[in-house]
Amino acid sequence: MTTTSTTSADMASIPGSPNSEAPKIPRRNPKISMGWLHTAKFLTTAPELKHLPRLEVPEIAFVGRSNAGKSTCINTLTQQHRLAYASKTPGRTQSINLFTLGKQGVTDAVLADLPGYGYAAVPKEAKYRWQQVMGNYLMTRDNLTAVVLLCDPRLGLTELDEILLDVIRPRVEDGLKFLVLLTKSDKLNKTEAAKALQIVKLQAGGGDVKLFSALKKQGVEEVAQHLWDWAHPLVKPAKKPKAVSETPPAEDELPEIMEGEDMDADADADVGAIQSAPDTQATSRPPETN
Ligand code: GDP
């Protein structure tokens, strides 16, 4: 498998390499998990699976439709204004972007930001290519430990999200952690939030579903703790995840993730506005082009 331009200095700090050593850190402390997430650094961008470096540390993937609030969520969790927006800069869109996490320069986990799907303006060919890359990634990435699916509760889980759930279901049965975040929860009142939680829990087959608001900071510490726990299990998993095929599945074996769904018009506050003016009114803007 070929690798990207990731330097050996980047890799040297990853456990499994000769000069790495896992620091001993107490559990269940929001300061610890938030501090840990704040260490996030861009590692590499991979337009295809073969460009992803092979890593030993747990990898947590963020997936969701365009405009679901994925970049804002990653930036909020890592307390960095522009980290995930790096994923939206030319050359890094339509790519898997990896960010390392770890205190004292020792990488002990990686966040993977996968491109948003369902954006109507993306040409069919690009959608199809991404269908392959994303399906392959979710089915075969060896160190994939958890998937966070972001969903705008006003839309609920869409057909594309449900297809993605089907793709990862066998791995979830094999121990892959899975969490659905209902983003922008500040836009819902209590009754709407409770209803959205109930519906999506059912749709997600009883999986873990949480409300999240970057604007109101709802769910931030709780999600940070989840990520920390996934990356630092008390007991090491006895066996590796199953789907570890060297050769990605043939194209016609893959379910269609990107096929024919248009992006619903959305009316959201701009991220900049969220960060600078918490109670800003929603303004219309087209979905991001990723
Ligand atoms: P992505 O395409 O999934 O990366 O979505 P973005 O993070 O770019 O967010 C899409 C839109 O939703 C932007 O206009 C954000 O300002 C808005 N947004 C994201 N998170 C929140 C939130 O917690 N509350 C509100 N009100 N808007 C949000």
Residues whose N, C-alpha, C, O or C-beta is under 5 A from the ligand:
A	BS01	GDP	R65 S66 N67 A68 G69 K70 S71 T72 C73 G116 K184 S185 F212 S213 A214 L215 D268 A269 D270 V271 I274 E288
